Amino acid sequence: MAGKMLQDVDGKLKPGHDWQMEVTDELSKPLFRLVISARRPR
């Protein structure tokens, strides 16, 4: 699911910004959060 959503982010995520996806259970209780950070290569 995250991979599919990241396809829509392609080209829009700029260095210094993050993309996040929170995964919840059936009661909307957070289970975990995926965080993708954009950084410039060194």
C-alpha positions as CSV (number, residue, x, y, z in Angstrom):
1,M,0.0,0.0,0.0
2,A,2.8,2.4,0.9
3,G,4.5,1.8,-2.4
4,K,1.4,2.5,-4.4
5,M,0.8,5.7,-2.4
6,L,4.5,6.8,-3.0
7,Q,4.0,6.5,-6.7
8,D,1.7,9.5,-6.4
9,V,4.3,11.4,-4.5
10,D,6.9,10.9,-7.3
11,G,8.6,14.3,-8.1
12,K,6.6,16.1,-5.4
13,L,8.8,15.2,-2.3
14,K,11.4,17.9,-1.9
15,P,14.6,17.8,0.2
16,G,13.8,18.8,3.8
17,H,10.3,17.4,3.7
18,D,8.8,14.2,4.9
19,W,6.0,11.9,3.7
20,Q,4.1,9.9,6.4
21,M,1.6,7.1,6.5
22,E,0.0,6.0,9.8
23,V,-1.3,2.4,10.0
24,T,-4.2,1.9,12.4
25,D,-6.3,-1.0,13.6
26,E,-10.0,-1.5,13.0
27,L,-10.8,0.9,15.9
28,S,-8.5,3.6,14.4
29,K,-5.9,3.0,17.1
30,P,-2.4,3.8,15.7
31,L,-0.2,0.8,15.3
32,F,2.8,2.4,13.6
33,R,3.9,5.2,11.3
34,L,6.0,5.0,8.2
35,V,8.2,8.1,7.6
36,I,10.1,8.8,4.4
37,S,12.5,11.8,4.5
38,A,13.9,13.5,1.5
39,R,17.5,14.5,1.7
40,R,20.0,15.8,-0.9
41,P,22.9,13.4,-1.7
42,R,26.2,14.3,-0.2
